[in-house]
Amino acid sequence: MQFFLELSINGLVIGMLYALVAVAIVIVCKATQVVSLAHGQLLAFGALFFYLGYVALGWPLWVSGLFALALGAILGFAAERLCLRPLIGQPLFSGFLMTFAIFMVLDGVFALILKGEAWGFPDFLPRGDIVIAGIRVHISGLYSIAICFLTFGLVVLLFQYTKMGLGMRATAESHKLSQSVGINVRTIFSMVWIISAVVAVVAGVMLARYYDIRFMLTMVAFKAMVVAIVGGLDSLKGAVVGGLILGWVENVAAGYLDPLVGGGIMEVAGYILLLFILLVRPYGIFGLVRVERI
């Protein structure tokens, strides 16, 4: 039982980080109706920017964090302004393919920078373990959960209680109707990409603590895509719940089944979960079922 609880807790920590990336994808999808693959690179470059500031340049933690967030926001704005804005009015699949193209281009740049190496990422959070009811919990994991919840809270506050958030919610419902009431949809698109890029940077920095800066870090985007689809592509709440479910399923399944099959369960568990969810609820757990009249 103790082994199960420890696996569950570790899975929920990783699941929160998956959820953070999924939230960035959902933010873009809600406002622009484009499903983005580019955020896998935004999170990887966010971790890279933080590493350059904190390790290479020796800046303080808070300066390195602001540096990474600023450069990540610029990268997100550039992706929207240079690549996606010209596709406004085109089929949504064109936008999806463009995000894939952005992913591949930045993937090449990322690989060129790393040159096949893995950069050890600094553990800037407090270390050590605490024991709760006989269960060992990493202190850094608790800090990760707290940072994730803080980021989620700020995103929800932005969407629910600011004028910009109102514009984003209106744009998510209808681009044409939003324009008819004076909302600048192009500005909303830019802000959405900037905000989602900042969220992706936070996720990238936290994930790099576990995976270091390596080529496979960008592949987290595909797990985040699974999370977003499982929770519902238009639901922030669904992204959080989906992330927790995926992290728990991966960790528990790997802990019990890897010794039996020789490993690899963690890599396929999420896609099996996605297949099951799509069979039962094609729109995701909290996704809205949209009925279109012809």
C-alpha positions, -999 to 999 in steps of 0.1 A, spaced: 0 0 0 28 24 8 44 17 -26 11 25 -43 7 58 -24 43 69 -32 37 61 -69 5 80 -68 20 111 -52 49 112 -76 25 107 -105 3 136 -94 34 159 -92 43 150 -128 6 152 -138 4 188 -126 33 197 -149 16 179 -178 -15 199 -169 4 232 -170 15 225 -206 -20 214 -215 -34 247 -201 -11 266 -225 -25 245 -254 -61 250 -242 -57 288 -239 -47 290 -275 -74 265 -287 -102 283 -267 -95 317 -283 -82 309 -318 -97 274 -323 -62 262 -334 -47 232 -317 -10 240 -311 20 216 -312 44 245 -310 42 247 -272 65 217 -269 93 240 -282 82 270 -262 86 250 -230 119 236 -241 133 270 -250 119 285 -218 140 259 -199 170 268 -221 166 306 -215 164 300 -177 196 278 -179 215 305 -198 205 331 -172 209 311 -140 239 289 -149 258 304 -179 255 340 -168 252 335 -131 222 357 -126 200 355 -94 170 331 -95 144 358 -99 163 376 -127 168 344 -146 131 336 -142 120 370 -156 146 367 -184 131 333 -194 95 346 -192 103 376 -213 121 357 -240 94 331 -240 67 358 -244 87 373 -273 90 339 -290 53 332 -286 44 366 -300 67 361 -330 52 327 -337 17 343 -338 26 374 -356 49 360 -383 34 325 -389 -2 323 -377 -16 357 -383 -14 354 -421 -36 323 -419 -65 341 -402 -96 332 -423 -80 300 -437 -91 265 -427 -82 256 -391 -62 226 -403 -38 251 -419 -32 266 -385 -26 232 -370 -1 224 -397 17 257 -392 21 250 -355 36 216 -365 60 235 -389 70 258 -361 77 228 -339 99 212 -365 119 244 -373 125 251 -336 133 215 -330 161 218 -355 174 249 -338 171 232 -304 191 202 -316 217 224 -331 222 242 -298 224 210 -278 246 192 -303 233 158 -291 242 165 -254 221 168 -223 226 198 -201 222 191 -164 195 214 -150 201 231 -116 177 221 -88 168 255 -75 141 243 -52 147 231 -16 158 195 -13 149 168 11 120 145 21 93 147 46 74 116 59 36 119 62 18 88 76 48 67 67 49 80 31 80 97 19 73 129 0 99 151 -18 98 187 -7 106 199 -42 75 181 -54 53 200 -30 69 233 -43 62 222 -79 26 216 -71 23 250 -54 39 268 -84 15 250 -107 -15 259 -87 -3 295 -85 0 296 -123 -34 281 -127 -49 306 -104 -34 335 -122 -47 322 -155 -82 317 -142 -82 352 -126 -71 367 -160 -98 349 -179 -126 356 -154 -120 390 -139 -101 412 -165 -112 431 -196 -86 412 -216 -100 379 -203 -136 389 -213 -123 396 -248 -106 362 -249 -138 345 -238 -158 364 -263 -133 356 -291 -135 319 -281 -172 319 -288 -172 337 -321 -145 357 -339 -170 376 -361 -194 385 -333 -164 397 -312 -153 420 -341 -188 433 -345 -188 446 -309 -154 463 -312 -131 436 -299 -97 436 -317 -94 399 -325 -59 402 -338 -47 418 -305 -65 390 -286 -47 364 -307 -13 380 -299 -21 382 -262 -33 346 -261 0 334 -276 20 356 -252 2 343 -222 3 307 -233 40 310 -240 46 323 -205 27 294 -190 47 270 -212 80 286 -200 70 279 -163 61 243 -172 94 239 -191 115 252 -162 97 228 -138 99 198 -161 136 203 -169 142 197 -132 132 161 -138 144 155 -174 173 180 -177 176 200 -210 177 173 -236 163 167 -271 134 146 -258 121 174 -235 101 188 -265 82 155 -267 62 165 -236 40 185 -260 25 152 -273 17 141 -237 2 175 -230 -19 171 -262 -32 138 -248 -40 156 -216 -58 185 -234 -79 160 -255 -88 138 -224 -99 168 -204 -115 187 -233 -98 211 -256 -120 240 -245 -118 234 -207 -91 247 -184 -105 226 -156 -103 196 -179 -66 203 -186 -59 201 -148 -80 170 -143 -66 153 -174 -30 160 -164 -35 145 -129 -52 114 -144 -24 109 -170 4 114 -144 -12 90 -120 -19 63 -146 16 65 -161 34 63 -128 13 36 -112 12 15 -144 50 18 -148 56 10 -112 37 -23 -113 40 -34 -149 75 -23 -160 92 -51 -139 69 -76 -157 73 -65 -193 108 -49 -192 98 -12 -193 82 12 -217 47 12 -200 50 49 -192 54 58 -229 22 40 -240 -1 43 -210 -12 78 -220 -22 68 -255 -42 38 -243 -60 62 -219 -66 86 -248 -81 58 -269 -104 48 -241 -116 84 -234 -122 91 -271 -144 59 -273 -165 69 -243 -164 108 -245 -151 120 -279 -152 157 -267 -132 149 -235 -142 147 -199 -152 183 -196 -154 193 -233 -185 209 -246 -206 190 -272 -212 215 -300 -243 209 -321 -243 226 -355 -275 231 -375 -272 226 -412 
